Amino acid sequence: MYLKGENISFGYRKDDLILNNVDISLGSGEVLGLVGDSGSGKSTLCKILAGYEKNYQGTVSIDGKKMPSNAYNPVQLIFQHPEKAVNPRWKMKDILNEGHVVSQDVLSSFGIKTSWLERWPNELSGGELQRFALARALSPETKFLIADEITTMVDAITQVQIWESILDIAEKLNIGILVVSHEKNLLKKVCHEVICLSRINNAGLYNELAFRDMQNASLGGMVPE
């Protein structure tokens, strides 16, 4: 099974694209790393692949089929800031089991304490909230997980523990993972392959050509090639 983004283009203006004709493919059980400069479009690409961003050109598919719109999303996106992905008016037990009942094995794997289930989101740290987000996302129905800088708020030891749990569960469920991170040591350790967004993104060339076309139009074709 493959999650594919083909000819993905996105920008707030036609002459200023963040992404241009990006092709990316993630297979079941594969752990693929994605690196790039800040502001280069990594998070935008993640949102497009997970169905959060709709205003783009190109196609996103799983084995050639469009993403389901009225069913469980098989592509789960975990954000860098988990507090933005939870309802502050719900207790953690309700947030955790919103889509499905999370098994005790998964809770134990992520070190989620039983006492945390009765707490409100603002009573937990960012790292603790992230454990809940991951436990909730790693459903038996999840086929792909997109992890966008998910462990930047935790210390090195906790980071290792969280990633060991993610990889163990993902291997059992044959989940493909896209890992977005600036941490080279992490990517080297957990990923089968690492790609750089700038190598699959043609936005720089597109914007340069668009600028030349605009200048040519305003100057009567006087801008040299």
C-alpha positions in Angstrom: 0.0 0.0 0.0 1.3 3.5 -0.9 0.4 7.0 0.1 1.3 9.3 -2.8 1.3 13.0 -3.4 1.7 13.8 -7.1 2.3 17.2 -8.7 1.5 18.9 -5.4 1.5 22.7 -5.8 0.5 25.3 -3.1 0.8 29.0 -2.7 -1.0 32.0 -1.3 -0.4 33.7 -4.6 0.1 32.3 -8.1 3.4 34.0 -8.5 4.7 32.9 -5.0 4.4 29.2 -4.6 5.6 27.4 -1.5 5.3 24.0 -3.2 5.5 23.3 -6.9 5.0 19.9 -8.6 6.1 17.9 -5.5 6.0 14.2 -5.8 6.3 12.0 -2.7 5.6 8.4 -2.0 5.4 6.5 1.3 4.9 2.7 1.5 3.4 0.6 4.2 5.9 -0.2 6.9 8.4 2.4 5.5 9.9 5.1 7.7 10.8 8.1 5.5 12.5 11.2 6.8 11.8 14.7 5.4 14.2 17.6 6.0 14.1 21.2 4.9 14.7 24.8 5.9 12.2 26.5 8.2 9.4 28.0 6.1 10.2 25.7 3.2 6.7 24.1 3.2 7.3 20.9 5.1 4.3 21.4 7.4 2.1 22.5 4.5 3.0 19.3 2.7 2.1 17.3 5.8 -1.3 19.0 6.0 -2.0 18.3 2.3 -1.0 14.6 2.6 -3.2 14.2 5.7 -6.2 16.0 4.2 -6.1 19.1 6.4 -5.3 21.5 3.6 -7.7 21.4 0.7 -6.7 24.4 -1.4 -3.9 22.9 -3.5 -3.2 21.5 -7.0 -2.3 17.9 -7.6 -3.5 14.6 -6.2 -3.2 12.7 -3.0 -4.1 9.0 -3.1 -3.7 5.7 -1.3 -3.1 2.9 -3.9 -4.6 5.2 -6.6 -7.8 6.0 -4.7 -8.8 9.4 -3.3 -8.7 9.9 0.4 -12.0 9.1 2.2 -14.0 12.1 3.2 -16.7 10.7 5.4 -14.8 8.0 7.2 -11.9 7.4 9.5 -8.8 9.1 8.0 -6.2 6.4 7.4 -3.5 9.2 7.3 -3.0 10.6 10.8 -1.0 13.8 11.3 0.7 14.5 14.7 1.5 18.2 15.2 4.5 19.7 16.9 2.2 21.4 19.4 -0.3 18.8 20.7 -2.3 21.3 22.7 -3.7 22.7 19.5 -5.2 19.3 18.6 -7.2 18.6 21.7 -10.5 20.0 23.0 -9.7 21.9 26.2 -13.2 21.2 27.5 -12.8 17.4 27.4 -11.0 15.3 29.9 -8.1 13.2 28.6 -10.1 9.9 28.7 -12.7 11.4 26.3 -10.0 12.8 24.0 -8.2 9.5 24.0 -11.1 7.4 23.1 -12.8 9.8 20.7 -12.3 7.6 17.6 -11.7 4.2 19.1 -10.9 2.6 22.4 -7.2 2.6 22.9 -5.8 -0.6 24.4 -4.0 -0.8 27.7 -0.9 -2.1 25.9 -0.6 1.1 23.9 -1.2 3.2 27.0 1.5 1.4 28.8 3.9 1.6 25.8 3.7 5.3 25.9 3.9 5.6 29.6 0.4 7.0 30.0 -0.6 6.8 33.7 -4.2 5.9 34.7 -4.4 9.1 36.8 -3.8 11.2 33.7 -7.1 10.1 32.2 -9.1 12.2 34.6 -7.1 15.3 34.0 -7.9 18.3 31.7 -5.4 19.1 28.9 -4.1 22.2 30.7 -3.1 19.9 33.6 -0.6 18.0 31.5 2.8 19.0 30.0 3.4 19.2 26.2 5.3 15.9 26.3 2.4 14.1 28.1 -0.2 15.5 25.7 1.9 14.3 22.8 1.8 10.7 24.2 -2.0 10.9 24.2 -2.0 12.3 20.6 0.2 9.4 19.4 -1.8 6.7 21.3 -5.0 8.0 19.8 -3.5 8.2 16.3 -2.1 4.7 16.2 -5.4 3.0 15.6 -5.7 -0.4 13.9 -7.3 1.6 11.0 -4.4 3.9 10.6 -2.3 3.1 7.5 0.1 6.1 7.6 1.4 8.4 10.3 2.9 11.8 9.6 5.0 13.1 12.5 5.8 16.8 12.1 8.5 17.7 14.6 6.7 15.7 17.3 9.4 15.3 20.0 11.0 18.7 20.0 9.4 19.6 23.3 10.9 16.6 25.2 14.3 15.7 26.5 16.6 13.2 24.7 15.7 10.2 26.9 12.0 10.8 26.6 12.4 11.2 22.8 14.0 7.8 22.6 11.3 6.2 24.6 8.5 7.8 22.5 10.1 6.8 19.2 10.8 3.2 20.4 7.0 2.9 21.2 6.0 4.5 17.8 8.3 2.2 15.8 7.2 -0.9 17.7 3.5 -0.3 17.2 3.9 0.8 13.6 5.8 -2.3 12.8 3.1 -4.5 14.3 0.4 -2.7 12.3 2.5 -2.2 9.2 2.0 1.6 9.3 4.1 3.8 7.1 5.7 6.9 8.8 6.8 10.2 7.4 9.2 11.8 9.9 9.7 15.6 9.7 12.6 16.8 11.8 15.6 19.0 11.9 17.4 16.5 14.2 19.8 14.5 11.9 20.7 12.0 14.6 17.0 11.1 15.1 16.4 10.7 11.3 19.6 8.6 10.9 18.4 6.3 13.7 14.7 5.8 12.8 14.4 6.2 9.1 15.1 3.9 6.2 15.6 6.9 3.9 15.8 10.7 4.2 14.8 13.1 1.5 15.3 16.9 1.3 12.3 18.9 0.3 14.3 21.3 -1.8 15.3 18.3 -4.1 11.7 17.4 -4.8 10.2 21.0 -4.8 10.4 23.2 -7.9 9.0 26.3 -6.2 12.2 28.3 -6.4 12.5 27.9 -10.2 8.7 28.5 -10.7 8.9 31.8 -8.7 12.0 33.0 -10.5 10.3 32.4 -13.9 7.1 34.0 -12.7 9.1 37.1 -11.6 10.8 37.3 -14.9 7.4 37.1 -16.7 6.1 39.9 -14.5 9.1 42.0 -15.2 9.0 41.4 -18.9 5.3 42.4 -19.0 6.0 45.7 -17.1 9.2 46.5 -19.0 8.1 45.4 -22.5 10.3 42.3 -22.7 13.6 43.9 -21.7 14.6 41.5 -18.9 17.4 39.2 -20.2 17.0 35.4 -19.8 
